[in-house]
């Protein structure tokens, strides 16, 4: 059995992630979604995105 993992996707790539999950035989795969973009975010924005990511992961794990 593989190692448990949670994918994290930015909002602009949700449809691509859903399609990839379907193609790979895992339709409905739940992943954490955070605001886009990440690469141009300031340090303050990155910290907020990190907190958003943790909250999204908590929602998936605690379900």
C-alpha positions in Angstrom: 0.0 0.0 0.0 1.2 3.5 -0.9 1.9 6.4 1.5 -1.2 8.5 2.2 -1.1 11.9 0.5 -3.3 14.9 -0.1 -3.0 16.9 -3.3 -3.0 20.7 -3.2 -4.2 22.5 -6.2 -4.6 26.2 -7.0 -8.1 27.4 -8.0 -7.0 27.9 -11.7 -6.1 24.3 -12.1 -9.0 22.5 -10.4 -10.6 21.3 -13.7 -7.2 19.9 -14.9 -6.7 18.1 -11.6 -10.2 16.6 -11.7 -9.7 15.4 -15.2 -6.3 13.9 -14.3 -7.8 12.1 -11.3 -10.6 10.7 -13.5 -8.1 9.6 -16.2 -6.0 7.9 -13.6 -9.0 5.9 -12.3 -9.8 8.0 -9.2 -12.8 10.1 -10.1 -14.0 12.3 -7.2 -10.5 12.3 -5.7 -10.6 15.0 -3.0 -7.7 17.5 -2.9 -7.2 20.8 -1.1 -7.8 23.9 -3.2 -6.1 27.2 -2.5 -6.2 30.6 -4.2 -4.2 31.2 -7.3 -1.5 32.4 -8.0 1.3 31.3 -5.7 4.5 32.1 -7.7 4.0 35.9 -7.6 2.7 36.1 -4.0 4.4 38.2 -1.4 5.7 36.6 1.8 2.6 37.8 3.6 0.4 36.4 0.9 2.3 33.1 1.0 1.8 32.8 4.7 -1.9 33.3 4.2 -2.0 30.7 1.5 -0.1 28.3 3.8 -2.7 28.8 6.5 -5.4 28.3 3.9 -3.8 25.1 2.7 -3.6 23.7 6.3 -7.3 24.6 6.8 -8.3 22.8 3.5 -6.2 19.7 4.5 -7.9 19.7 7.9 -11.3 19.6 6.2 -10.3 16.6 4.1 -8.6 14.7 7.0 -11.3 15.3 9.5 -14.2 14.2 7.2 
